[in-house]
Amino acid sequence: MHFDIRRLRFKGKSIEDRKLRNVQPIRGDLYIRMANNSPMDRPSLIAETLKTTGDTKTLPPLYDVQIHGMATLGMVITGIEIIDGVAYAQSWHCRVE
């Protein structure tokens, strides 16, 4: 399903509301699936962005994903993001295009 996706954290720390308004969302196809292999050496529910539009790049996948809130036009999912071998908490606000 296609969403405008905004990251709500940077290296595990929440982005301030005033800065969050200026964060450019990534528009793409959100895919959530169970993967048998993950960097944690066990099965994990993974959220990935596929087929992003424009010149935007895809986001690093989220591992151990949970849906923390859902409404008519969007949802917030949380999980673990791995950047340069370090695991950080991450949340995505996913809004229907």
C-alpha angles and dihedrals in degrees: 000000000000119000143165100240124201123187110228097194138048114208090339097311122109116252112237116255094242091053093042091064089062095049109112110228121230112234114214152111112294115213123187118189144151112256123196092207125048136155086265091063094241139080113287139178105245132198116202136174116231133180098014116192127238121002095319119124126228122264122247109265121263117230127206089020122196130182107233099179139002133187137165097287105023154000143216118233127186134197146126120300119198117211120175091343095308121114118223133177111252136181128194126203104211116195124184110250 
